[in-house]
Amino acid sequence: MTSSAELTNPMRPWGAGRLTPYPTTIRRPHTTVVIDPTTQLGVFHNSAGEVVEMGKHGTSSGTETSTTTNSDSRNDQGHDQDSNQD
């Protein structure tokens, strides 16, 4: 139940002091994204329906191999790692 004192002197919500203005927004040059059925990649289109290039993204791959050099009760294990990025 709310008292009459609370109605005349409401407390400020605790989270209100943490609010800040939204950052400046950036308009992106695309308006729609569809999936190309052949490549399964997103294709971006502008408001005129033209394809918009959204830049290239690199790919990476890595491998890891595990090695065991002693098969008795105390295994001596190690591993190798490598990675490629383009």
N, C-alpha and C positions, 0 to 999 in steps of 0.2 A: 504494500500500500504506500502511496506517495503522500508525504505530508505537505501542508500548505507552504512551509518554509522552503522545501525543495523546489516547488513550482515557481516561487518568486526569485530564488537565487540558485539557478541550475548550475551544476558543476560542468566544467569543460571536459569533454571526453579525453581520456588519457592519450589516445593515439593522435589527437589533433595537433599536438606539438611536434610530431614527427613528419607531418605532411610537408611536401615541397612541390613546387610546380613541376609539371611533366617536362621531360627534356624536349629540346627542339626536334620536331619530326622531320624526316627526310622523305620526300616523294620518290618512290621507285618508278622506273620507266615502264613497268609492265602493269597490265590490268588483269590478265588471266594467265593461268598456268594449266597446261594439259599434258597428259602422259602420252609420249610417242609410243604406239603399240609395237613398233619394231625394235627400238633401242631401250624401251622402258625408262626413258629419262624425261624429266620435266622440260617442256618447251614453253617459254615465256612469250606472250604477245602483248603489244601495246594497244592503246585505245583504237587505233586504226586497223587492228588485226594483223599487223606485221610482226614477224618474229624479232625478238629483242635478244641480243647476245648478252648473257649475264656473266661473262668471264669464264676463265678456265680454272678448274680445280685439280690439284695434283692427286695422285694415287700413291699408295704405299703398300708394301708387303713385307713380311718378316718370316724368318724361320728360326726354330730353336731345336737343337738336338741334345738329347740326354745321353750321357756316357756312364758306364759302370766298369771300373777297372779291376775289381776284386769281387769274386762271387762267393767268398766264404761268409762267415757270420758278420763281419764288419765291412760293409760296402763302402767303397771310395767313389763317390759320385761327383760329377761335374756336368756342365752344360755349356753349349756355345750358342751365341745369338748373332744374327745379322739382320739388317734391314735395308730396303731400297726405297727411295722416294724420288718421284719425278714431278 
